[in-house]
Amino acid sequence: MFKNNNVSAEVSVDRQGMLDRLYELLKIRSVKEPATVDAPFGLGVKNALLYTLSLAESFGFETKNYDNYIGEVVWGQGKPFGVLCHLDVVPEGDLKEWNTDPYTPTVIDGKLYARGALDDKSGAISVLYAMKALLDGGYVPKREIHLILGCDEESGWGCIDHYNEVATLPEEGISPDADFPVIYAEKGIVHIKYKFKKSPDLVWIKGGTRANVVCDKVVAKVKKARLYDGYHGILVDGDTLTALGVAAHGSTPEKGKNAMDEMVFALENQGLLETGMHAKLFEDLFGLKSLQDETGYLTFSPDLIESDGDYVYVTVDVRYPSTLKKDFIMEKLSLISDFEITNFQEPLFSAKDSGLVATLCDIYSEITGEKCLPIAIGGGTYARALKNGVAFGPSNGEEGDSIHKPNEYVTLKTIDLMNAVYLETLKRICF
């Protein structure tokens, strides 16, 4: 189990209860879909929110639903402390790539497989059950705990925007939506939509699932196929061309294979796309990927492609080093082509020796017996929405590579870790 666990023996998370409720939440396909009158991010996301809020109410907590954009569970009085999670998930992608049904939670060899198992439903349910354990144990918080349940984290943070319109975010808190031990910095994020010219002989092109998921499939329709089957990996079926890749999180494009790379190269060589498009998107023509600081290198991942009669549009996920300035980054990005910004998030940077980081490091070290060294990531969490926020778990090791891919999983050992860590975090900071 875990070493030096100083959580009181009489207070512990109901592991089986937590798993049972997590399984029920994972069965809900909470992928963003077109809005309806009372479901701004689609019915699936709404159902995930209603399920989680109903569960919290059954435990005796106060809940708030802000127009099905976002919800929260509130407990206690005093200075607010936020725990920001999200219930929406990225699309499952090609079902053929899954070894199990993505919405039938399945445990194999100690690993729980399902879309959202790690990103981010296990974190949300673990924190809720930590609150329940403390409530059932008779603890009375000295701070007002806000478990905030976002519904649009994967597609633009419209949920946080709405929250800021109708409520006030806590100034301090954590987001269990990244990695252990403690994330002290997150790179800035820009989703930038570029425009390139195309030939009339390229009827249309489409590929990718989300702006923050490495493109794993591109399909193009041409007036007359000029390629032979297999040319640079392109599959030719009449006038339809297909390129296949491997999905990954947009912040770590090197862990996937971008299908757009081969397709753009092939089409440009056949005169169907603007000359230089491949070099600008995939050959780092302007040296963007050499930009770095202590939080790492800039990453550049073209993840969505679509077209109209005259142009091809490519949305790129850019994660830039935390200490670099937005104006400097945008000047560099503007060298590529005409563009519009579809999403922008300022970077997060907290001092490694700040009070919150130090406290969380102490908790992690005491529970695991391991030395805690704060880390920086390219991923973006709700922590950057707070004045004093950091990401804290839940991924612990190789399982993190499964996020946004087929066969996403979290180990049962990690679930035990997060249950212990989040229980002690709330207890130490809020009681």
Number of C-alpha atoms within 10 A of each C-alpha: 9 12 11 12 18 11 16 10 7 8 18 19 21 14 13 9 11 19 18 10 17 21 20 15 24 23 17 22 22 27 24 23 13 9 11 10 6 12 18 21 23 19 21 18 28 24 18 25 26 15 16 25 21 14 16 21 14 10 15 13 18 14 20 15 14 15 15 22 24 25 24 25 21 19 21 17 13 12 14 20 22 23 29 28 28 30 32 29 27 22 20 22 18 12 12 9 12 16 10 17 17 24 20 15 21 15 15 11 7 13 18 21 27 26 33 33 27 29 29 23 25 30 31 25 22 29 26 25 25 26 26 22 19 21 17 13 13 10 14 14 19 16 17 18 25 21 24 24 28 26 30 24 22 23 18 16 19 18 24 21 14 15 20 12 10 10 10 9 19 20 14 18 26 28 28 31 27 26 20 23 26 27 29 25 29 29 29 26 25 23 23 22 21 22 21 19 16 23 19 14 14 24 19 21 20 19 21 25 19 19 27 29 31 33 31 24 24 25 21 20 18 19 13 12 17 13 16 11 15 11 12 14 15 22 18 18 12 12 15 18 20 23 24 21 18 18 27 24 26 27 24 19 22 14 15 19 18 27 26 30 21 21 26 22 18 20 23 17 14 13 13 19 23 18 16 15 18 22 15 15 21 17 13 14 14 14 11 17 16 12 14 16 13 11 19 18 18 23 24 23 25 28 28 25 24 18 19 12 12 14 19 21 20 24 25 26 27 26 28 30 26 26 17 15 13 18 9 9 18 13 10 13 18 13 12 19 14 13 17 13 13 13 15 15 18 17 22 28 20 19 12 17 12 11 12 21 24 17 16 25 23 17 22 27 19 18 19 18 14 13 12 18 15 19 17 21 22 26 20 23 26 24 27 23 24 18 14 19 29 31 32 30 24 30 28 18 12 10 16 18 16 22 25 25 24 25 21 23 29 28 22 15 14 21 23 15 23 25 26 24 27 27 24 24 21 19 19 13 16 19 14
